[in-house]
């Protein structure tokens, strides 16, 4: 974990993180414990009889693992999570507001090269920066 994030993570969650998979991309999602609890509540509130909702619940909650950032800023990722994200040598940590994404470097580059297609959500179309 980069040094610039360690102090803040320590403040908001005592270095306690939850790592799970992204249900659509080959990357991992890393949440401070406090943020994960909010996300987990939303996932658990989905209708459990809906096939897509059940699939999301199984994947995101089923893969979720508690991890702790050590004094050196490192965290140990369980093998099933490393395998899912194809993490081998070089990885990139991408900040995403309330969470991080952890990508294999090559897969991240491939992902960034893909063109976005399909309908643009209205909220995105109205976004000004």
FIKOLZA-1660 file (N, C-alpha, C; in steps of 0.1 Angstrom, whole numbers, plus 5000, padded with zeros to 4 digits):
% residues 129
   i   px   py   pz ch aa at
   1 5009 4988 5000  A  X  N
   1 5000 5000 5000  A  X CA
   1 5009 5012 5000  A  X  C
   2 5007 5021 4990  A  X  N
   2 5015 5033 4990  A  X CA
   2 5015 5041 5003  A  X  C
   3 5026 5047 5007  A  X  N
   3 5027 5054 5019  A  X CA
   3 5017 5066 5021  A  X  C
   4 5013 5072 5010  A  X  N
   4 5004 5083 5010  A  X CA
   4 4990 5079 5015  A  X  C
   5 4987 5066 5014  A  X  N
   5 4973 5062 5018  A  X CA
   5 4973 5055 5032  A  X  C
   6 4985 5051 5036  A  X  N
   6 4985 5043 5049  A  X CA
   6 4980 5051 5061  A  X  C
   7 4983 5063 5063  A  X  N
   7 4979 5071 5074  A  X CA
   7 4964 5072 5074  A  X  C
   8 4958 5075 5063  A  X  N
   8 4944 5077 5062  A  X CA
   8 4936 5064 5064  A  X  C
   9 4942 5053 5059  A  X  N
   9 4936 5040 5061  A  X CA
   9 4936 5036 5075  A  X  C
  10 4947 5039 5082  A  X  N
  10 4949 5037 5096  A  X CA
  10 4938 5044 5104  A  X  C
  11 4936 5057 5100  A  X  N
  11 4926 5065 5107  A  X CA
  11 4912 5060 5105  A  X  C
  12 4908 5056 5093  A  X  N
  12 4894 5053 5091  A  X CA
  12 4891 5038 5093  A  X  C
  13 4901 5029 5093  A  X  N
  13 4898 5015 5095  A  X CA
  13 4908 5007 5102  A  X  C
  14 4918 5014 5109  A  X  N
  14 4929 5008 5116  A  X CA
  14 4936 4998 5108  A  X  C
  15 4938 5002 5095  A  X  N
  15 4945 4993 5086  A  X CA
  15 4938 4980 5082  A  X  C
  16 4925 4979 5086  A  X  N
  16 4917 4967 5082  A  X CA
  16 4911 4969 5069  A  X  C
  17 4913 4960 5059  A  X  N
  17 4908 4961 5046  A  X CA
  17 4900 4949 5042  A  X  C
  18 4891 4950 5033  A  X  N
  18 4885 4938 5027  A  X CA
  18 4888 4938 5012  A  X  C
  19 4892 4926 5007  A  X  N
  19 4895 4925 4993  A  X CA
  19 4885 4915 4988  A  X  C
  20 4880 4918 4976  A  X  N
  20 4871 4909 4969  A  X CA
  20 4873 4911 4954  A  X  C
  21 4866 4903 4946  A  X  N
  21 4868 4904 4931  A  X CA
  21 4859 4915 4926  A  X  C
  22 4862 4919 4914  A  X  N
  22 4853 4927 4906  A  X CA
  22 4845 4917 4897  A  X  C
  23 4832 4918 4898  A  X  N
  23 4824 4908 4891  A  X CA
  23 4824 4909 4876  A  X  C
  24 4830 4919 4870  A  X  N
  24 4830 4921 4856  A  X CA
  24 4844 4922 4850  A  X  C
  25 4854 4925 4858  A  X  N
  25 4867 4926 4852  A  X CA
  25 4877 4918 4860  A  X  C
  26 4888 4914 4854  A  X  N
  26 4898 4905 4862  A  X CA
  26 4907 4914 4871  A  X  C
  27 4901 4920 4881  A  X  N
  27 4908 4928 4890  A  X CA
  27 4902 4926 4904  A  X  C
  28 4909 4931 4914  A  X  N
  28 4904 4930 4928  A  X CA
  28 4900 4944 4933  A  X  C
  29 4890 4943 4941  A  X  N
  29 4885 4956 4948  A  X CA
  29 4890 4955 4962  A  X  C
  30 4896 4966 4967  A  X  N
  30 4901 4967 4980  A  X CA
  30 4894 4979 4988  A  X  C
  31 4887 4975 4998  A  X  N
  31 4879 4985 5006  A  X CA
  31 4884 4986 5020  A  X  C
  32 4885 4999 5025  A  X  N
  32 4887 5000 5040  A  X CA
  32 4875 4993 5046  A  X  C
  33 4877 4987 5058  A  X  N
  33 4866 4979 5064  A  X CA
  33 4853 4987 5066  A  X  C
  34 4854 4999 5070  A  X  N
  34 4842 5008 5072  A  X CA
  34 4834 5009 5059  A  X  C
  35 4841 5011 5047  A  X  N
  35 4835 5013 5034  A  X CA
  35 4828 4999 5030  A  X  C
  36 4836 4988 5032  A  X  N
  36 4831 4975 5029  A  X CA
  36 4818 4972 5036  A  X  C
  37 4817 4976 5049  A  X  N
  37 4804 4973 5056  A  X CA
  37 4792 4979 5050  A  X  C
  38 4794 4991 5044  A  X  N
  38 4783 4998 5037  A  X CA
  38 4779 4990 5024  A  X  C
  39 4790 4987 5017  A  X  N
  39 4788 4979 5004  A  X CA
  39 4781 4966 5007  A  X  C
  40 4786 4959 5017  A  X  N
  40 4781 4946 5020  A  X CA
  40 4766 4947 5024  A  X  C
  41 4762 4957 5031  A  X  N
  41 4748 4959 5035  A  X CA
  41 4740 4960 5022  A  X  C
  42 4745 4968 5012  A  X  N
  42 4737 4970 5000  A  X CA
  42 4736 4957 4992  A  X  C
  43 4747 4949 4992  A  X  N
  43 4747 4936 4985  A  X CA
  43 4737 4927 4991  A  X  C
  44 4737 4926 5005  A  X  N
  44 4728 4917 5012  A  X CA
  44 4714 4921 5010  A  X  C
  45 4711 4934 5007  A  X  N
  45 4697 4939 5006  A  X CA
  45 4692 4936 4992  A  X  C
  46 4700 4931 4983  A  X  N
  46 4695 4927 4970  A  X CA
  46 4685 4915 4971  A  X  C
  47 4676 4914 4962  A  X  N
  47 4666 4903 4963  A  X CA
  47 4673 4890 4960  A  X  C
  48 4673 4881 4970  A  X  N
  48 4681 4868 4969  A  X CA
  48 4674 4858 4959  A  X  C
  49 4662 4861 4955  A  X  N
  49 4656 4851 4945  A  X CA
  49 4658 4855 4931  A  X  C
  50 4664 4867 4929  A  X  N
  50 4667 4871 4915  A  X CA
  50 4681 4865 4911  A  X  C
  51 4681 4858 4900  A  X  N
  51 4694 4851 4896  A  X CA
  51 4706 4860 4895  A  X  C
  52 4705 4872 4889  A  X  N
  52 4716 4881 4888  A  X CA
  52 4721 4886 4901  A  X  C
  53 4711 4890 4910  A  X  N
  53 4714 4895 4923  A  X CA
  53 4722 4884 4931  A  X  C
  54 4717 4872 4930  A  X  N
  54 4723 4860 4937  A  X CA
  54 4737 4858 4932  A  X  C
  55 4739 4859 4919  A  X  N
  55 4752 4857 4914  A  X CA
  55 4762 4868 4919  A  X  C
  56 4758 4880 4920  A  X  N
  56 4766 4891 4925  A  X CA
  56 4769 4889 4940  A  X  C
  57 4759 4885 4948  A  X  N
  57 4761 4882 4962  A  X CA
  57 4771 4871 4964  A  X  C
  58 4770 4860 4956  A  X  N
  58 4779 4849 4957  A  X CA
  58 4793 4853 4954  A  X  C
  59 4795 4861 4944  A  X  N
  59 4808 4864 4939  A  X CA
  59 4815 4874 4949  A  X  C
  60 4808 4886 4951  A  X  N
  60 4814 4896 4959  A  X CA
  60 4816 4893 4973  A  X  C
  61 4806 4887 4979  A  X  N
  61 4807 4883 4993  A  X CA
  61 4815 4870 4995  A  X  C
  62 4812 4861 4986  A  X  N
  62 4819 4848 4986  A  X CA
  62 4834 4849 4986  A  X  C
  63 4839 4858 4977  A  X  N
  63 4854 4860 4976  A  X CA
  63 4860 4870 4986  A  X  C
  64 4851 4877 4994  A  X  N
  64 4856 4887 5003  A  X CA
  64 4865 4881 5014  A  X  C
  65 4877 4888 5016  A  X  N
  65 4886 4883 5026  A  X CA
  65 4891 4896 5034  A  X  C
  66 4892 4894 5047  A  X  N
  66 4897 4904 5055  A  X CA
  66 4912 4904 5055  A  X  C
  67 4919 4915 5053  A  X  N
  67 4933 4916 5053  A  X CA
  67 4937 4928 5061  A  X  C
  68 4950 4928 5066  A  X  N
  68 4955 4939 5074  A  X CA
  68 4968 4944 5067  A  X  C
  69 4969 4957 5067  A  X  N
  69 4982 4963 5062  A  X CA
  69 4992 4962 5073  A  X  C
  70 5004 4956 5070  A  X  N
  70 5014 4955 5081  A  X CA
  70 5022 4968 5082  A  X  C
  71 5031 4968 5091  A  X  N
  71 5039 4981 5093  A  X CA
  71 5047 4985 5081  A  X  C
  72 5050 4976 5072  A  X  N
  72 5057 4979 5060  A  X CA
  72 5048 4984 5049  A  X  C
  73 5035 4984 5051  A  X  N
  73 5025 4988 5041  A  X CA
  73 5022 4977 5032  A  X  C
  74 5024 4964 5036  A  X  N
  74 5022 4953 5027  A  X CA
  74 5009 4946 5032  A  X  C
  75 5003 4939 5023  A  X  N
  75 4992 4930 5027  A  X CA
  75 4993 4917 5019  A  X  C
  76 4989 4907 5026  A  X  N
  76 4990 4893 5020  A  X CA
  76 4976 4890 5013  A  X  C
  77 4976 4887 5000  A  X  N
  77 4964 4884 4993  A  X CA
  77 4963 4869 4992  A  X  C
  78 4952 4863 4996  A  X  N
  78 4950 4849 4994  A  X CA
  78 4951 4844 4980  A  X  C
  79 4956 4832 4978  A  X  N
  79 4958 4826 4965  A  X CA
  79 4946 4827 4955  A  X  C
  80 4934 4824 4960  A  X  N
  80 4922 4825 4950  A  X CA
  80 4920 4839 4945  A  X  C
  81 4923 4849 4953  A  X  N
  81 4921 4863 4948  A  X CA
  81 4933 4866 4938  A  X  C
  82 4945 4862 4941  A  X  N
  82 4956 4864 4932  A  X CA
  82 4953 4857 4918  A  X  C
  83 4948 4845 4919  A  X  N
  83 4945 4838 4907  A  X CA
  83 4934 4844 4899  A  X  C
  84 4924 4849 4905  A  X  N
  84 4913 4855 4898  A  X CA
  84 4918 4867 4890  A  X  C
  85 4926 4876 4896  A  X  N
  85 4931 4888 4890  A  X CA
  85 4944 4886 4882  A  X  C
  86 4948 4873 4881  A  X  N
  86 4960 4870 4873  A  X CA
  86 4972 4878 4878  A  X  C
  87 4973 4880 4891  A  X  N
  87 4985 4887 4896  A  X CA
  87 4997 4878 4897  A  X  C
  88 5007 4882 4890  A  X  N
  88 5019 4874 4890  A  X CA
  88 5031 4882 4894  A  X  C
  89 5035 4892 4886  A  X  N
  89 5047 4900 4890  A  X CA
  89 5044 4914 4892  A  X  C
  90 5040 4922 4882  A  X  N
  90 5038 4936 4883  A  X CA
  90 5023 4939 4884  A  X  C
  91 5019 4947 4894  A  X  N
  91 5005 4950 4897  A  X CA
  91 5004 4965 4898  A  X  C
  92 4992 4970 4895  A  X  N
  92 4989 4984 4897  A  X CA
  92 4978 4986 4906  A  X  C
  93 4979 4996 4915  A  X  N
  93 4968 5000 4925  A  X CA
  93 4962 5012 4920  A  X  C
  94 4949 5012 4917  A  X  N
  94 4942 5023 4911  A  X CA
  94 4932 5028 4921  A  X  C
  95 4933 5041 4925  A  X  N
  95 4924 5047 4934  A  X CA
  95 4910 5049 4927  A  X  C
  96 4900 5046 4934  A  X  N
  96 4886 5048 4929  A  X CA
  96 4877 5054 4939  A  X  C
  97 4881 5064 4946  A  X  N
  97 4872 5071 4956  A  X CA
  97 4872 5063 4969  A  X  C
  98 4862 5055 4971  A  X  N
  98 4860 5048 4984  A  X CA
  98 4867 5034 4984  A  X  C
  99 4874 5031 4973  A  X  N
  99 4881 5018 4972  A  X CA
  99 4893 5019 4962  A  X  C
 100 4900 5008 4962  A  X  N
 100 4911 5007 4952  A  X CA
 100 4908 4995 4943  A  X  C
 101 4913 4996 4931  A  X  N
 101 4913 4984 4922  A  X CA
 101 4928 4979 4921  A  X  C
 102 4930 4966 4922  A  X  N
 102 4943 4961 4920  A  X CA
 102 4943 4952 4907  A  X  C
 103 4952 4956 4898  A  X  N
 103 4952 4950 4884  A  X CA
 103 4966 4944 4882  A  X  C
 104 4966 4934 4874  A  X  N
 104 4978 4929 4868  A  X CA
 104 4982 4940 4858  A  X  C
 105 4995 4944 4857  A  X  N
 105 4999 4955 4848  A  X CA
 105 4995 4953 4834  A  X  C
 106 4997 4942 4828  A  X  N
 106 4994 4939 4814  A  X CA
 106 4979 4940 4812  A  X  C
 107 4971 4934 4821  A  X  N
 107 4957 4934 4819  A  X CA
 107 4951 4948 4820  A  X  C
 108 4957 4957 4829  A  X  N
 108 4953 4971 4830  A  X CA
 108 4955 4978 4817  A  X  C
 109 4967 4976 4811  A  X  N
 109 4970 4983 4799  A  X CA
 109 4960 4978 4788  A  X  C
 110 4957 4965 4787  A  X  N
 110 4948 4960 4777  A  X CA
 110 4934 4967 4780  A  X  C
 111 4930 4967 4792  A  X  N
 111 4917 4973 4796  A  X CA
 111 4916 4988 4792  A  X  C
 112 4927 4995 4794  A  X  N
 112 4927 5009 4790  A  X CA
 112 4927 5011 4775  A  X  C
 113 4931 5002 4767  A  X  N
 113 4931 5003 4753  A  X CA
 113 4918 5000 4747  A  X  C
 114 4909 4993 4754  A  X  N
 114 4896 4990 4749  A  X CA
 114 4887 5002 4747  A  X  C
 115 4880 5002 4736  A  X  N
 115 4871 5013 4734  A  X CA
 115 4858 5011 4741  A  X  C
 116 4852 5022 4746  A  X  N
 116 4840 5021 4753  A  X CA
 116 4829 5021 4742  A  X  C
 117 4820 5012 4743  A  X  N
 117 4809 5012 4733  A  X CA
 117 4795 5010 4741  A  X  C
 118 4785 5013 4734  A  X  N
 118 4771 5012 4740  A  X CA
 118 4766 5025 4743  A  X  C
 119 4754 5025 4750  A  X  N
 119 4748 5037 4754  A  X CA
 119 4755 5044 4765  A  X  C
 120 4756 5057 4765  A  X  N
 120 4762 5064 4776  A  X CA
 120 4751 5067 4786  A  X  C
 121 4753 5063 4799  A  X  N
 121 4743 5067 4809  A  X CA
 121 4741 5082 4810  A  X  C
 122 4728 5086 4812  A  X  N
 122 4725 5100 4812  A  X CA
 122 4734 5108 4822  A  X  C
 123 4736 5102 4834  A  X  N
 123 4745 5108 4844  A  X CA
 123 4759 5111 4839  A  X  C
 124 4764 5102 4831  A  X  N
 124 4777 5104 4825  A  X CA
 124 4777 5115 4814  A  X  C
 125 4766 5115 4806  A  X  N
 125 4765 5125 4796  A  X CA
 125 4764 5140 4802  A  X  C
 126 4758 5141 4814  A  X  N
 126 4757 5154 4820  A  X CA
 126 4769 5158 4828  A  X  C
 127 4778 5149 4830  A  X  N
 127 4790 5152 4838  A  X CA
 127 4799 5162 4832  A  X  C
 128 4802 5172 4840  A  X  N
 128 4812 5183 4835  A  X CA
 128 4823 5183 4845  A  X  C
 129 4835 5184 4840  A  X  N
 129 4847 5184 4849  A  X CA
 129 4854 5198 4848  A  X  C
% end
